[in-house]
Amino acid sequence: MELDDLKTSWNALDKRLAETEIVNMRMVKEMVSQKTKSAFNGIVGQNIYNFVVSLAIIGLVFPYVWMNTPISTTSFVMVEAMMLIGLIPVVRKLLILSKFNVESKNLSEQSRLVLNYKKVCSEDSFWTIAVVTLAFVSFYISELGFNTAVDYGFSNSVWIVVGLTLLTFSLAFVIGLWQRRRHAQQMQEIERGLEELKEFEE
């Protein structure tokens, strides 16, 4: 009788331990999922911020500068076109990110999306540098070489434009460097989270 009671108690304890282990595994999986989702939301937020700021510059800031300075229409149109082209990688990244879902999609598909996103990000660096360089070069050639309405020479206007250009490049470099580091950290968190979640499926 005592042996039967001991077996019953042991089986009950074993069952409780198994249930506790399952609950703990679910809690750990949920924590990993939330951490991965948080890093993903950070990347989405950063890309949306870049898109909105770029649109504000294209639609408000530069048109305001053009209307209140002697910048030619040709220069304005060229720079606006270059900035719109520069938005293409951001739109591509947002489209890829819109397909990412930690809770509903399988991990292999999400891993492929991450690889695709990283590929677009690596192409984005070259794309951005090329577009920005071409925009500034085109602008200066158009303004200094063909805008006869303004006599730039070596007047204060030239130094103001050059100073604003250098300031813009400096601010863009600092902000871009900070965003790049933060983005790299978030990508590492996502990749680490996906690897950890794979262990729960095995």
N, CA, C and O of each residue as an XYZ file, in Angstrom:
808
protein
N       0.836     -1.212      0.000
C       0.000      0.000      0.000
C       0.870      1.261      0.000
O       0.632      2.211     -0.746
N       1.862      1.230      0.847
C       2.769      2.374      0.910
C       3.509      2.551     -0.410
O       3.763      3.672     -0.850
N       3.852      1.422     -1.038
C       4.559      1.478     -2.321
C       3.663      2.083     -3.399
O       4.124      2.869     -4.227
N       2.378      1.714     -3.387
C       1.432      2.282     -4.358
C       1.266      3.791     -4.153
O       1.212      4.561     -5.112
N       1.186      4.194     -2.873
C       1.072      5.632     -2.577
C       2.319      6.385     -3.037
O       2.235      7.497     -3.560
N       3.472      5.759     -2.830
C       4.739      6.376     -3.229
C       4.803      6.533     -4.750
O       5.246      7.564     -5.255
N       4.355      5.500     -5.475
C       4.339      5.567     -6.939
C       3.387      6.653     -7.428
O       3.701      7.398     -8.356
N       2.219      6.732     -6.791
C       1.231      7.755     -7.171
C       1.787      9.163     -6.951
O       1.657     10.043     -7.801
N       2.413      9.350     -5.778
C       3.007     10.657     -5.458
C       4.117     10.999     -6.445
O       4.237     12.136     -6.902
N       4.920      9.996     -6.760
C       6.037     10.204     -7.690
C       5.523     10.578     -9.088
O       6.047     11.492     -9.725
N       4.498      9.865     -9.552
C       3.913     10.164    -10.867
C       3.302     11.565    -10.899
O       3.422     12.282    -11.892
N       2.642     11.945     -9.793
C       2.036     13.286     -9.709
C       3.118     14.358     -9.740
O       2.970     15.383    -10.405
N       4.217     14.111     -9.007
C       5.338     15.069     -8.987
C       5.990     15.161    -10.355
O       6.329     16.251    -10.816
N       6.168     14.004    -11.010
C       6.772     13.971    -12.331
C       5.917     14.737    -13.344
O       6.439     15.444    -14.206
N       4.590     14.582    -13.224
C       3.675     15.284    -14.117
C       3.735     16.786    -13.904
O       3.724     17.567    -14.855
N       3.799     17.182    -12.614
C       3.884     18.609    -12.306
C       5.182     19.220    -12.821
O       5.191     20.340    -13.330
N       6.277     18.474    -12.686
C       7.573     18.958    -13.188
C       7.540     19.117    -14.701
O       8.067     20.088    -15.244
N       6.911     18.146    -15.384
C       6.807     18.224    -16.844
C       5.973     19.429    -17.265
O       6.331     20.138    -18.206
N       4.864     19.660    -16.572
C       4.005     20.805    -16.882
C       4.727     22.114    -16.614
O       4.602     23.070    -17.381
N       5.503     22.157    -15.495
C       6.273     23.359    -15.167
C       7.322     23.641    -16.229
O       7.555     24.794    -16.594
N       7.959     22.572    -16.727
C       8.983     22.736    -17.766
C       8.369     23.278    -19.046
O       8.955     24.133    -19.711
N       7.164     22.770    -19.395
C       6.474     23.254    -20.586
C       6.126     24.735    -20.453
O       6.307     25.518    -21.386
N       5.620     25.103    -19.267
C       5.265     26.511    -19.013
C       6.505     27.399    -19.100
O       6.472     28.478    -19.692
N       7.604     26.924    -18.496
C       8.853     27.691    -18.544
C       9.360     27.864    -19.971
O       9.824     28.941    -20.342
N       9.270     26.803    -20.769
C       9.694     26.871    -22.170
C       8.845     27.878    -22.943
O       9.358     28.637    -23.765
N       7.527     27.872    -22.665
C       6.644     28.829    -23.337
C       6.988     30.266    -22.948
O       6.978     31.170    -23.784
N       7.291     30.455    -21.670
C       7.641     31.799    -21.188
C       8.938     32.287    -21.832
O       9.036     33.443    -22.244
N       9.936     31.395    -21.915
C      11.218     31.759    -22.533
C      11.016     32.085    -24.008
O      11.560     33.065    -24.517
N      10.217     31.240    -24.700
C       9.936     31.470    -26.114
C       9.229     32.808    -26.321
O       9.536     33.542    -27.261
N       8.282     33.118    -25.438
C       7.557     34.388    -25.533
C       8.490     35.573    -25.310
O       8.377     36.594    -25.987
N       9.409     35.435    -24.361
C      10.380     36.507    -24.095
C      11.288     36.739    -25.302
O      11.557     37.881    -25.676
N      11.760     35.639    -25.908
C      12.618     35.753    -27.096
C      11.848     36.392    -28.245
O      12.376     37.247    -28.955
N      10.585     35.969    -28.428
C       9.738     36.524    -29.491
C       9.525     38.023    -29.300
O       9.611     38.797    -30.254
N       9.248     38.423    -28.062
C       9.016     39.843    -27.775
C      10.272     40.678    -28.004
O      10.201     41.790    -28.527
N      11.423     40.132    -27.607
C      12.692     40.843    -27.804
C      12.995     41.000    -29.289
O      13.443     42.057    -29.735
N      12.742     39.934    -30.052
C      12.968     39.973    -31.499
C      12.011     40.964    -32.154
O      12.402     41.736    -33.030
N      10.756     40.931    -31.720
C       9.743     41.839    -32.272
C      10.073     43.293    -31.938
O       9.853     44.182    -32.760
N      10.598     43.539    -30.739
C      10.967     44.895    -30.335
C      12.095     45.441    -31.215
O      12.056     46.597    -31.638
N      13.098     44.601    -31.488
C      14.205     45.004    -32.366
C      13.691     45.261    -33.778
O      14.114     46.212    -34.436
N      12.782     44.413    -34.237
C      12.183     44.588    -35.563
C      11.404     45.903    -35.641
O      11.534     46.642    -36.617
N      10.598     46.197    -34.620
C       9.831     47.453    -34.598
C      10.752     48.673    -34.623
O      10.429     49.701    -35.219
N      11.918     48.538    -33.957
C      12.891     49.627    -33.976
C      13.411     49.904    -35.378
O      13.574     51.059    -35.770
N      13.671     48.834    -36.134
C      14.152     48.985    -37.511
C      13.060     49.582    -38.400
O      13.331     50.446    -39.235
N      11.827     49.115    -38.214
C      10.698     49.674    -38.988
C      10.550     51.164    -38.688
O      10.387     51.976    -39.599
N      10.608     51.513    -37.404
C      10.487     52.914    -37.011
C      11.574     53.780    -37.623
O      11.311     54.900    -38.062
N      12.791     53.265    -37.652
C      13.914     54.016    -38.225
C      13.696     54.256    -39.722
O      13.948     55.354    -40.219
N      13.227     53.229    -40.437
C      12.988     53.375    -41.877
C      11.822     54.321    -42.166
O      11.871     55.097    -43.120
N      10.779     54.255    -41.343
C       9.650     55.178    -41.521
C      10.100     56.620    -41.251
O       9.710     57.548    -41.959
N      10.931     56.787    -40.210
C      11.462     58.121    -39.898
C      12.257     58.675    -41.081
O      12.069     59.825    -41.477
N      13.154     57.844    -41.648
C      13.951     58.272    -42.799
C      13.063     58.648    -43.979
O      13.332     59.621    -44.684
N      12.001     57.869    -44.188
C      11.088     58.135    -45.303
C      10.349     59.457    -45.102
O      10.251     60.273    -46.019
N       9.831     59.657    -43.893
C       9.056     60.881    -43.601
C       9.941     62.124    -43.672
O       9.536     63.142    -44.233
N      11.149     62.045    -43.104
C      12.075     63.193    -43.145
C      12.446     63.517    -44.590
O      12.478     64.684    -44.983
N      12.726     62.477    -45.377
C      13.074     62.699    -46.788
C      11.917     63.357    -47.541
O      12.125     64.275    -48.334
N      10.698     62.880    -47.285
C       9.526     63.489    -47.937
C       9.352     64.949    -47.522
O       8.988     65.795    -48.338
N       9.617     65.238    -46.239
C       9.498     66.616    -45.754
C      10.513     67.526    -46.444
O      10.201     68.663    -46.798
N      11.724     67.016    -46.630
C      12.756     67.797    -47.323
C      12.367     68.013    -48.782
O      12.496     69.116    -49.314
N      11.885     66.938    -49.428
C      11.507     67.017    -50.843
C      10.287     67.908    -51.055
O      10.242     68.711    -51.987
N       9.297     67.753    -50.173
C       8.032     68.457    -50.383
C       7.924     69.824    -49.741
O       7.104     70.638    -50.166
N       8.748     70.100    -48.708
C       8.611     71.366    -47.979
C       9.898     72.188    -47.924
O       9.924     73.349    -48.334
N      10.957     71.574    -47.415
C      12.184     72.340    -47.142
C      12.831     72.865    -48.415
O      13.046     74.069    -48.558
N      13.143     71.954    -49.347
C      13.830     72.415    -50.560
C      12.961     73.310    -51.441
O      13.478     74.280    -51.996
N      11.646     73.027    -51.599
C      10.803     73.980    -52.337
C      10.789     75.370    -51.698
O      10.770     76.378    -52.405
N      10.798     75.427    -50.356
C      10.843     76.715    -49.661
C      12.150     77.447    -49.977
O      12.158     78.647    -50.251
N      13.266     76.686    -49.931
C      14.577     77.288    -50.258
C      14.570     77.801    -51.693
O      15.046     78.902    -51.969
N      14.030     77.000    -52.601
C      13.991     77.387    -54.021
C      13.174     78.662    -54.235
O      13.575     79.524    -55.017
N      12.025     78.794    -53.545
C      11.164     79.970    -53.722
C      11.748     81.235    -53.099
O      11.365     82.348    -53.461
N      12.674     81.055    -52.163
C      13.223     82.230    -51.466
C      14.692     82.498    -51.774
O      15.336     83.290    -51.086
N      15.217     81.851    -52.789
C      16.607     82.072    -53.220
C      16.638     82.126    -54.743
O      15.664     81.750    -55.395
N      17.744     82.590    -55.315
C      17.823     82.666    -56.784
C      18.192     81.342    -57.458
O      18.695     81.348    -58.582
N      17.955     80.226    -56.803
C      18.235     78.912    -57.412
C      17.360     78.753    -58.654
O      16.168     79.060    -58.627
N      17.960     78.274    -59.736
C      17.215     78.128    -60.985
C      16.239     76.957    -60.910
O      16.393     76.046    -60.096
N      15.230     77.008    -61.782
C      14.230     75.937    -61.844
C      14.882     74.613    -62.253
O      14.508     73.548    -61.763
N      15.857     74.695    -63.153
C      16.558     73.483    -63.611
C      17.264     72.792    -62.446
O      17.175     71.574    -62.287
N      17.967     73.583    -61.636
C      18.677     73.035    -60.480
C      17.690     72.412    -59.497
O      17.921     71.328    -58.961
N      16.595     73.117    -59.274
C      15.568     72.616    -58.345
C      15.009     71.273    -58.807
O      14.906     70.335    -58.017
N      14.649     71.184    -60.083
C      14.057     69.954    -60.632
C      15.054     68.797    -60.560
O      14.681     67.674    -60.218
N      16.323     69.073    -60.882
C      17.336     68.011    -60.849
C      17.516     67.450    -59.444
O      17.547     66.234    -59.253
N      17.636     68.344    -58.460
C      17.838     67.891    -57.082
C      16.601     67.161    -56.560
O      16.723     66.145    -55.877
N      15.422     67.669    -56.875
C      14.188     66.994    -56.461
C      14.106     65.582    -57.055
O      13.727     64.631    -56.370
N      14.465     65.462    -58.334
C      14.435     64.153    -58.999
C      15.416     63.188    -58.338
O      15.100     62.018    -58.124
N      16.615     63.692    -58.016
C      17.631     62.845    -57.366
C      17.153     62.386    -55.991
O      17.355     61.233    -55.610
N      16.517     63.296    -55.246
C      16.037     62.931    -53.913
C      14.908     61.901    -53.994
O      14.814     61.011    -53.149
N      14.055     62.023    -55.008
C      12.990     61.034    -55.192
C      13.570     59.662    -55.541
O      13.090     58.634    -55.064
N      14.610     59.662    -56.383
C      15.292     58.404    -56.717
C      15.930     57.804    -55.463
O      15.957     56.586    -55.286
N      16.445     58.689    -54.594
C      17.065     58.230    -53.352
C      16.096     57.564    -52.397
O      16.513     56.865    -51.474
N      14.800     57.776    -52.610
C      13.779     57.147    -51.758
C      13.509     55.687    -52.122
O      12.914     54.949    -51.337
N      13.941     55.276    -53.300
C      13.645     53.915    -53.775
C      14.126     52.833    -52.810
O      13.360     51.922    -52.498
N      15.385     52.902    -52.319
C      15.822     51.858    -51.373
C      15.002     51.836    -50.085
O      14.750     50.767    -49.528
N      14.588     53.003    -49.615
C      13.790     53.071    -48.382
C      12.447     52.385    -48.594
O      11.980     51.640    -47.733
N      11.828     52.641    -49.745
C      10.538     52.002    -50.071
C      10.724     50.488    -50.188
O       9.892     49.720    -49.704
N      11.816     50.057    -50.832
C      12.095     48.617    -50.965
C      12.239     47.955    -49.593
O      11.717     46.864    -49.362
N      12.948     48.622    -48.696
C      13.155     48.067    -47.353
C      11.843     47.990    -46.578
O      11.588     47.012    -45.877
N      11.014     49.019    -46.706
C       9.723     49.010    -46.014
C       8.811     47.904    -46.549
O       8.056     47.303    -45.786
N       8.876     47.635    -47.849
C       8.073     46.557    -48.435
C       8.522     45.195    -47.900
O       7.694     44.331    -47.611
N       9.831     45.013    -47.773
C      10.346     43.749    -47.228
C       9.950     43.612    -45.759
O       9.521     42.544    -45.323
N      10.094     44.695    -45.002
C       9.772     44.663    -43.573
C       8.285     44.418    -43.330
O       7.910     43.852    -42.303
N       7.446     44.835    -44.260
C       5.995     44.643    -44.087
C       5.613     43.158    -44.133
O       4.541     42.780    -43.660
N       6.490     42.314    -44.704
C       6.212     40.874    -44.793
C       6.710     40.108    -43.570
O       6.398     38.930    -43.397
N       7.481     40.781    -42.730
C       8.097     40.117    -41.576
C       7.090     40.035    -40.428
O       6.515     41.046    -40.027
N       6.881     38.821    -39.900
C       5.952     38.649    -38.776
C       6.437     37.498    -37.900
O       6.391     36.336    -38.303
N       6.903     37.833    -36.698
C       7.480     36.841    -35.790
C       6.450     35.800    -35.373
O       6.793     34.634    -35.175
N       5.196     36.208    -35.238
C       4.184     35.330    -34.656
C       3.522     34.401    -35.664
O       3.154     33.281    -35.311
N       3.360     34.840    -36.912
C       2.561     34.041    -37.844
C       3.366     33.327    -38.932
O       2.913     32.308    -39.453
N       4.542     33.834    -39.285
C       5.304     33.218    -40.370
C       6.342     32.246    -39.822
O       6.845     32.407    -38.710
N       6.656     31.215    -40.645
C       7.647     30.241    -40.192
C       9.042     30.855    -40.212
O       9.299     31.825    -40.925
N       9.934     30.278    -39.419
C      11.253     30.869    -39.195
C      12.129     30.854    -40.437
O      12.906     31.786    -40.649
N      12.024     29.822    -41.260
C      12.850     29.772    -42.472
C      12.483     30.905    -43.429
O      13.357     31.494    -44.063
N      11.192     31.206    -43.530
C      10.740     32.310    -44.383
C      11.211     33.650    -43.829
O      11.625     34.529    -44.584
N      11.146     33.801    -42.513
C      11.603     35.037    -41.892
C      13.113     35.219    -42.052
O      13.594     36.336    -42.236
N      13.850     34.118    -41.979
C      15.300     34.181    -42.179
C      15.629     34.633    -43.598
O      16.565     35.405    -43.808
N      14.857     34.148    -44.574
C      15.056     34.580    -45.964
C      14.761     36.073    -46.123
O      15.466     36.778    -46.846
N      13.713     36.550    -45.441
C      13.393     37.978    -45.490
C      14.510     38.824    -44.887
O      14.836     39.895    -45.400
N      15.095     38.333    -43.791
C      16.204     39.054    -43.152
C      17.398     39.139    -44.097
O      18.025     40.191    -44.218
N      17.712     38.020    -44.773
C      18.822     38.014    -45.730
C      18.549     38.964    -46.893
O      19.449     39.674    -47.342
N      17.321     38.976    -47.375
C      16.922     39.874    -48.458
C      17.031     41.331    -48.018
O      17.491     42.187    -48.773
N      16.604     41.599    -46.792
C      16.680     42.959    -46.248
C      18.131     43.411    -46.114
O      18.464     44.548    -46.449
N      18.992     42.523    -45.627
C      20.414     42.856    -45.476
C      21.058     43.137    -46.836
O      21.921     44.006    -46.956
N      20.631     42.399    -47.846
C      21.152     42.622    -49.195
C      20.775     44.014    -49.698
O      21.605     44.727    -50.262
N      19.510     44.390    -49.485
C      19.042     45.723    -49.893
C      19.796     46.808    -49.119
O      20.133     47.852    -49.676
N      20.057     46.553    -47.831
C      20.792     47.530    -47.012
C      22.214     47.725    -47.521
O      22.718     48.848    -47.537
N      22.865     46.641    -47.939
C      24.232     46.748    -48.452
C      24.251     47.517    -49.776
O      25.182     48.277    -50.045
N      23.214     47.313    -50.602
C      23.109     48.057    -51.861
C      22.755     49.517    -51.606
O      23.123     50.399    -52.381
N      22.040     49.764    -50.516
C      21.560     51.104    -50.182
C      22.718     52.076    -49.960
O      22.633     53.238    -50.356
N      23.803     51.607    -49.328
C      24.950     52.482    -49.050
C      25.527     53.046    -50.344
O      25.734     54.253    -50.467
N      25.783     52.165    -51.306
C      26.318     52.612    -52.600
C      25.317     53.517    -53.311
O      25.682     54.555    -53.864
N      24.041     53.106    -53.288
C      22.976     53.859    -53.951
C      22.883     55.281    -53.389
O      22.810     56.247    -54.148
N      22.887     55.403    -52.066
C      22.748     56.711    -51.420
C      23.931     57.612    -51.736
O      23.748     58.779    -52.083
N      25.151     57.076    -51.618
C      26.353     57.867    -51.907
C      26.335     58.350    -53.353
O      26.643     59.510    -53.628
N      25.972     57.453    -54.282
C      25.948     57.806    -55.706
C      24.919     58.896    -55.987
O      25.200     59.857    -56.703
N      23.724     58.738    -55.416
C      22.646     59.705    -55.677
C      22.971     61.068    -55.061
O      22.780     62.101    -55.703
N      23.461     61.072    -53.824
C      23.785     62.343    -53.154
C      24.911     63.060    -53.896
O      24.833     64.267    -54.123
N      25.959     62.324    -54.277
C      27.081     62.925    -55.005
C      26.612     63.500    -56.326
O      26.951     64.631    -56.676
N      25.824     62.716    -57.066
C      25.316     63.183    -58.360
C      24.422     64.403    -58.204
O      24.465     65.314    -59.030
N      23.608     64.427    -57.144
C      22.711     65.565    -56.908
C      23.509     66.847    -56.658
O      23.208     67.892    -57.235
N      24.526     66.761    -55.796
C      25.321     67.955    -55.494
C      26.152     68.411    -56.693
O      26.244     69.606    -56.974
N      26.750     67.460    -57.392
C      27.551     67.816    -58.573
C      26.675     68.472    -59.630
O      27.045     69.499    -60.200
N      25.513     67.877    -59.893
C      24.585     68.441    -60.885
C      24.123     69.832    -60.476
O      24.019     70.739    -61.301
N      23.846     69.979    -59.171
C      23.381     71.277    -58.665
C      24.437     72.364    -58.873
O      24.129     73.456    -59.349
N      25.685     72.053    -58.512
C      26.748     73.058    -58.630
C      27.059     73.385    -60.085
O      27.305     74.542    -60.425
N      27.049     72.363    -60.949
C      27.287     72.619    -62.369
C      26.181     73.500    -62.941
O      26.448     74.442    -63.688
N      24.934     73.182    -62.579
C      23.795     73.950    -63.076
C      23.821     75.390    -62.577
O      23.599     76.333    -63.337
N      24.098     75.537    -61.273
C      24.059     76.883    -60.688
C      25.269     77.736    -61.084
O      25.116     78.861    -61.560
N      26.453     77.196    -60.885
C      27.668     77.982    -61.141
C      27.964     78.138    -62.631
O      28.584     79.116    -63.051
N      27.513     77.158    -63.430
C      27.835     77.219    -64.853
C      26.742     77.797    -65.727
O      27.038     78.375    -66.773
N      25.479     77.657    -65.328
C      24.393     78.022    -66.246
C      23.377     79.003    -65.671
O      22.544     79.520    -66.414
N      23.424     79.270    -64.379
C      22.460     80.216    -63.805
C      22.986     81.635    -63.979
O      23.707     82.155    -63.127
N      22.611     82.253    -65.106
C      23.102     83.607    -65.425
C      22.378     84.687    -64.629
O      22.798     85.844    -64.627
N      21.303     84.321    -63.960
C      20.554     85.310    -63.179
C      21.310     85.724    -61.925
O      21.014     86.761    -61.331
N      22.291     84.910    -61.519
C      23.063     85.205    -60.308
C      24.544     85.232    -60.654
O      25.056     84.327    -61.313
N      25.232     86.285    -60.201
C      26.683     86.358    -60.405
C      27.353     85.831    -59.135
O      27.620     86.588    -58.202
N      27.624     84.500    -59.114
C      28.210     83.902    -57.916
C      29.641     84.378    -57.707
O      29.983     84.885    -56.639
N      30.484     84.212    -58.742
C      31.888     84.606    -58.596
C      32.465     84.022    -57.320
O      32.319     82.833    -57.038
N      33.119     84.875    -56.560
C      33.603     84.465    -55.230
C      32.934     85.332    -54.166
O      33.555     85.746    -53.188
N      31.664     85.589    -54.390
C      30.904     86.439    -53.475
C      30.488     85.660    -52.240
O      30.762     84.468    -52.103
N      29.815     86.377    -51.345
C      29.332     85.755    -50.108
C      28.335     84.630    -50.394
O      28.221     83.684    -49.614
N      27.613     84.736    -51.518
C      26.621     83.719    -51.861
C      27.258     82.345    -52.010
O      26.709     81.338    -51.565
N      28.442     82.321    -52.652
C      29.135     81.050    -52.860
C      29.528     80.437    -51.529
O      29.329     79.245    -51.298
N      30.092     81.269    -50.649
C      30.554     80.745    -49.359
C      29.391     80.297    -48.476
O      29.522     79.352    -47.698
N      28.265     80.974    -48.601
C      27.072     80.544    -47.852
C      26.609     79.175    -48.338
O      26.296     78.291    -47.541
N      26.569     79.013    -49.678
C      26.149     77.732    -50.257
C      27.116     76.623    -49.867
O      26.696     75.532    -49.480
N      28.421     76.906    -49.972
C      29.437     75.909    -49.616
C      29.347     75.560    -48.134
O      29.442     74.392    -47.756
N      29.163     76.592    -47.293
C      29.048     76.362    -45.849
C      27.834     75.509    -45.501
O      27.922     74.595    -44.681
N      26.708     75.812    -46.125
C      25.487     75.023    -45.887
C      25.653     73.582    -46.370
O      25.152     72.642    -45.751
N      26.370     73.428    -47.494
C      26.621     72.081    -48.014
C      27.457     71.263    -47.037
O      27.132     70.116    -46.734
N      28.542     71.869    -46.547
C      29.409     71.174    -45.588
C      28.667     70.851    -44.294
O      28.837     69.775    -43.721
N      27.840     71.796    -43.840
C      27.060     71.569    -42.627
C      26.066     70.420    -42.823
O      25.890     69.578    -41.942
N      25.419     70.401    -43.997
C      24.477     69.331    -44.310
C      25.164     67.974    -44.328
O      24.661     66.998    -43.770
N      26.340     67.930    -44.989
C      27.096     66.677    -45.051
C      27.523     66.225    -43.656
O      27.461     65.038    -43.338
N      27.954     67.174    -42.827
C      28.411     66.835    -41.472
C      27.276     66.273    -40.631
O      27.433     65.246    -39.972
N      26.130     66.949    -40.655
C      24.970     66.476    -39.894
C      24.492     65.113    -40.402
O      24.177     64.220    -39.616
N      24.445     64.971    -41.730
C      24.009     63.695    -42.316
C      24.961     62.565    -41.932
O      24.530     61.440    -41.680
N      26.259     62.873    -41.889
C      27.253     61.851    -41.543
C      27.096     61.405    -40.093
O      27.133     60.209    -39.802
N      26.921     62.369    -39.179
C      26.782     62.050    -37.753
C      25.505     61.257    -37.495
O      25.528     60.235    -36.810
N      24.387     61.737    -38.051
C      23.110     61.044    -37.877
C      23.158     59.657    -38.516
O      22.684     58.681    -37.935
N      23.734     59.578    -39.714
C      23.840     58.303    -40.415
C      24.698     57.297    -39.667
O      24.385     56.107    -39.638
N      25.787     57.777    -39.059
C      26.670     56.885    -38.295
C      25.944     56.327    -37.075
O      26.046     55.138    -36.773
N      25.209     57.197    -36.373
C      24.450     56.744    -35.200
C      23.383     55.732    -35.600
O      23.215     54.702    -34.946
N      22.655     56.037    -36.695
C      21.606     55.134    -37.160
C      22.197     53.794    -37.603
O      21.600     52.742    -37.372
N      23.364     53.836    -38.236
C      24.003     52.605    -38.721
C      24.368     51.682    -37.557
O      24.150     50.472    -37.622
N      24.923     52.264    -36.500
C      25.294     51.464    -35.333
C      24.060     50.875    -34.651
O      24.042     49.697    -34.294
N      23.048     51.691    -34.475
C      21.812     51.229    -33.852
C      21.158     50.147    -34.704
O      20.658     49.150    -34.183
N      21.169     50.351    -36.002
C      20.578     49.394    -36.933
C      21.310     48.055    -36.865
O      20.678     46.999    -36.878
N      22.641     48.098    -36.793
C      23.439     46.867    -36.713
C      23.114     46.086    -35.435
O      23.012     44.860    -35.460
N      22.953     46.799    -34.326
C      22.598     46.153    -33.055
C      21.237     45.482    -33.144
O      21.060     44.355    -32.681
N      20.278     46.179    -33.739
C      18.925     45.624    -33.867
C      18.896     44.410    -34.794
O      18.174     43.447    -34.538
N      19.682     44.458    -35.871
C      19.748     43.318    -36.776
C      20.350     42.098    -36.076
O      19.889     40.974    -36.275
N      21.375     42.322    -35.260
C      21.974     41.228    -34.496
C      20.965     40.612    -33.534
O      20.915     39.393    -33.372
N      20.158     41.466    -32.895
C      19.132     40.974    -31.975
C      18.088     40.133    -32.714
O      17.649     39.101    -32.208
N      17.694     40.573    -33.906
C      16.710     39.824    -34.694
C      17.274     38.476    -35.122
O      16.608     37.450    -34.981
N      18.496     38.475    -35.642
C      19.106     37.223    -36.094
C      19.326     36.261    -34.930
O      19.105     35.056    -35.058
N      19.762     36.806    -33.791
C      19.961     35.965    -32.609
C      18.623     35.397    -32.132
O      18.533     34.229    -31.753
N      17.592     36.234    -32.157
C      16.263     35.792    -31.730
C      15.715     34.686    -32.622
O      15.134     33.718    -32.132
N      15.900     34.831    -33.935
C      15.422     33.805    -34.858
C      16.157     32.484    -34.653
O      15.555     31.413    -34.734
N      17.465     32.562    -34.386
C      18.242     31.348    -34.120
C      17.753     30.659    -32.840
O      17.645     29.434    -32.787
N      17.462     31.460    -31.814
C      16.981     30.892    -30.553
C      15.590     30.284    -30.721
O      15.282     29.249    -30.131
N      14.755     30.933    -31.528
C      13.405     30.411    -31.748
C      13.431     29.099    -32.526
O      12.554     28.252    -32.350
N      14.442     28.930    -33.391
C      14.565     27.670    -34.125
C      14.763     26.485    -33.178
O      14.310     25.373    -33.450
N      15.445     26.744    -32.068
C      15.697     25.677    -31.099
C      14.382     25.162    -30.488
O      14.286     23.988    -30.129
N      13.394     26.014    -30.371
C      12.104     25.599    -29.812
C      11.308     24.741    -30.781
O      10.446     23.962    -30.375
N      11.610     24.895    -32.090
C      10.884     24.118    -33.099
C      11.489     22.735    -33.281
O      10.818     21.822    -33.761
N      12.756     22.575    -32.899
C      13.435     21.298    -33.098
C      13.067     20.295    -32.008
O      13.551     19.163    -32.021
